[in-house]
Amino acid sequence: MRLSVIGTGYLGATHAACMAELGHDVVGIDSDSAKVDSLIAGRVPFFEPGLPEVLQRNLAAGRLRFSTDPADAADAQVHFVCVGTPQKASAYGADLTQIWAAVDALAPHLRQPTLVAGKSTVPVGTAAEMTARFQAAAPAGADVHVAWNPEFLREGHAVADTLHPDRLVAGVTDPVDEARLREVYAALLAEGTPWLVTDLPTAELVKVSANAFLATKISFINAMSEVCEATGADVVTLSKALGMDPRIGEQFLRAGLGFGGGCLPKDIRAFMARAGELGVDQALTFLREVDEINLRRRRRTVDLAREAVGGRFRDRQVAVWGAAFKPNSDDVRDSPALDVAAAIYTEGGEVVVHDPRAMDNARESFPHLAYADSPQEAVAGADVVLLLTEWRDYLDIDPHTIAAAMRDRVVVDARNALDLSLWRAAGFTYRGLGRPGA
């Protein structure tokens, strides 16, 4: 099929490349000429394992191209809207500026009956408003239908999540629209991928509800971490016991520094804002505490680090391992790691940061921090090392090899990911979140 993808950020670039990988003829449209030029040259402007190979393979095959001109998408049979929906600058709600810009840019070029499928995470009711906006702006005869086809990508696993998803959700108003989306995903459906057809509001709610649930699960175990710290219990063992219950499961049940990134924090806040607009704000008031628990873990990590260096950060060197909000990503949006690093810097600490992939983005967002080219360089002369992003690179380091380089042998494991016994055997004082004597 001929497809267009409007917006070539993280979601759009991945979707465009993977749809071409499925054999479709795809054009990606974006107003950012630098981003488009990079993609045309086969360079992904962010880190995502496996995506450069898919991008380059399909550019070479002629199935994938990119443009800044919406007219180049005019003959597509399905248009996927994949633009960003960040949090508003001064409120919890989602900023839909990019959604409406995409509609306004695409609408004049639609000359035939067309399906526009939204993939961005939006407040419920956006699809209906988008339909009205297309009908008002598109030329006569375009007959624009809007569907909602939410994405479920995990950063670091986006290619596999697109090409081998655990489900496909199609919110439609017409059986013809469902048939067209089935054609888009025919190869995935042939593999047995579950296919769920819903109305538009339900499809819009699926992604944000999933993110709210996952955020709640993370904050639940972090709340238990606070209880463990008060009682001497071990949250790591507690997590294992809870995860063995098939009704609960072990995923997203690791206590630590909490969640960040460009999705969970802004999505749960936008969900709360939308619930207020709909008059059902009491249904989601628990998400305020979910958000607050998450932010408290950041403050608690700063407290642990301060205690570890004698009660004050001034004249203390703090090594920070990790800047990305999660491993296998270079995304530093709302990064808990950089939030902690910045707070320590504000209190007078000399902070030296290392990350395997996110150094450039971290420097751009936090230019006042110091950066090291290796984990070993970061800890040279340090009074404490903080594990804030659980990259495999850090977990594989033998603490015996860095002990002599540090001024004091103290580690704060804010992800509960290090081997406690190994680090203590190397002479380190180990501090963790929700662990007895740690």
MOGI-V349519 format. One record per run of one state. SS is the DSSP state (H for helix, E for strand, C for the rest). FROM is the first residue (numbers start at 1). TO is the last residue. If there is no record, write none. Layout:
SS	FROM	TO
SS	FROM	TO
This chain:
C	1	1
E	2	6
C	7	9
H	10	21
C	22	24
E	25	29
C	30	32
H	33	40
C	41	50
H	51	61
C	62	63
E	64	67
C	68	69
H	70	73
C	74	77
E	78	81
C	82	86
E	87	87
C	88	93
E	94	94
C	95	96
H	97	107
C	108	113
E	114	118
C	119	125
H	126	137
C	138	143
E	144	148
C	149	157
H	158	163
C	164	167
E	168	171
C	172	174
H	175	184
C	185	185
H	186	190
C	191	194
E	195	198
C	199	199
H	200	231
C	232	234
H	235	243
C	244	263
H	264	277
C	278	280
H	281	284
C	285	285
H	286	308
C	309	316
E	317	321
C	322	335
H	336	346
C	347	349
E	350	354
C	355	358
H	359	365
C	366	369
E	370	371
C	372	374
H	375	379
C	380	383
E	384	387
C	388	391
H	392	395
C	396	399
H	400	403
C	404	409
E	410	413
C	414	419
H	420	425
C	426	428
E	429	432
C	433	438
